[in-house]
Amino acid sequence: MVQQYETVFILNPVLSEEQTRETVEKFKGIIEAKGGEVTHVEHWGLRKLAYPIQKKRSGFYHLLEFKASGELIDTLETELKRDERVMRYLTVRMDKYHIEYAKKRRQKLQNA
């Protein structure tokens, strides 16, 4: 059954803009190759972390919203674990309230 998911991941701050773009495209490619559909991508930029991760105090935040089956999540998270550029990640299944909130937030960002 196809559900809607949201994955936020933090990339190492020493990466170049090209490397961060390649990493995001890699994960989008994994989702699409396994039959998922990426609905929205956001780059939140370099942000300070609440606590050090791997002796780093900042990281590049990225958000991917996509529709996929549950089996794809295991594959995606395995790839996120294996990639040394990814410091942390979190995948959440979106319920109807979360989906509605995400739509409103995107509209607000577009109007700003």
Sequence and secondary structure as in RCSB ss.txt:
>XXXX:A:sequence
MVQQYETVFILNPVLSEEQTRETVEKFKGIIEAKGGEVTHVEHWGLRKLAYPIQKKRSGFYHLLEFKASGELIDT
LETELKRDERVMRYLTVRMDKYHIEYAKKRRQKLQNA
>XXXX:A:secstr
  EEEEEEEEE TTS HHHHHHHHHHHHHHHHHTT EEEEEEEEEEEEEEEEETTEEEEEEEEEEEEE HHHHHH
HHHHHHH TTEEEEEEEE  HHHHHHHHHHHHHHHH 
